[in-house]
Amino acid sequence: MDLEEILIRAKNLNFLGKPPVQEHILHAEGFLQTIMDNTDRRQPGKVVDLGSGGGVPALILADSLKNWSFVLIERKKKRANFLLWAIKTLSVEERVEIICDEVENVARNKKYEESADFVTARSFGPPPTTAECACRLLKLRGFLVVSEPPTTTKRWENPALEETGLISTKTYKQENGTFQVLQLQKNPGNRLPRRPGVPKKRPLW
Ligand SMILES: C[S@@+](CC[C@H](N)C(=O)[O-])C[C@H]1O[C@@H](n2cnc3c(N)ncnc32)[C@H](O)[C@@H]1O
């Protein structure tokens, strides 16, 4: 079974949004281009994906970036089980890990703290929630790549972003979507991320 067939299964299980699977793949390729533009291509990196759901963009990235390692975090058991099946089917389980937990808990686990060259997020949450959940997972100078709604306002411009250690570096408007890139320029404040659910209930801005 190939990647497209796996994503069709995700769609049939209602783990993927309405657009056809090909559109999801194209959108994930926008993530790929954005990552490539922010990395030294000679060295494989590590990607942590927040709220992986039916596997977009993470499964497509894992299939393309052959030597890279990945951690896919998804709190819903059925989705995480689907992802486990998907990585076995793609034969990438040696370098792709699935964690069924809240991102806020994983970010506080020493094994994953400051481990990622890139954190990716598609439809994970609003900017303050995404930034708070991502910041502790990133290595210093690592990048957060977030897909943006078609009509973007200045969603990331807020003084409260400072506490996460992230700064907005570039917005990529591509054929396949719009992507915001932020870079971790200093360690996040000690209290971040707060306990599960709080980044969404009481956003930083
Ligand atoms: C709207 S879906 C998007 C899934 C996928 N990234 C996509 O774009 O198709 C958001 C996913 O994030 C998961 N999620 C939301 N908040 C989470 C958290 N704090 N920790 C782990 N998973 C979370 C949800 O269970 C859901 O599967």
The ligand as a Gaussian input file, in Angstrom:
#p B3LYP/6-31G(d) Opt

LIG

0 1
 C       -7.680000      19.600000      13.124000
 S       -6.702000      18.193000      13.405000
 C       -5.392000      18.398000      12.234000
 C       -4.692000      17.104000      11.963000
 C       -3.606000      17.182000      10.888000
 N       -2.456000      17.961000      11.314000
 C       -4.156000      17.747000       9.591000
 O       -3.882000      18.906000       9.294000
 O       -4.883000      17.012000       8.899000
 C       -5.878000      18.572000      14.953000
 C       -5.342000      17.310000      15.627000
 O       -4.555000      17.719000      16.734000
 C       -4.852000      16.899000      17.847000
 N       -4.553000      17.714000      19.032000
 C       -5.110000      18.914000      19.351000
 N       -4.562000      19.402000      20.477000
 C       -3.640000      18.489000      20.888000
 C       -2.726000      18.423000      21.981000
 N       -2.670000      19.399000      22.892000
 N       -1.912000      17.351000      22.089000
 C       -1.957000      16.350000      21.161000
 N       -2.803000      16.360000      20.106000
 C       -3.631000      17.406000      19.963000
 C       -6.324000      16.535000      17.674000
 O       -6.662000      15.342000      18.341000
 C       -6.438000      16.418000      16.156000
 O       -6.209000      15.117000      15.712000

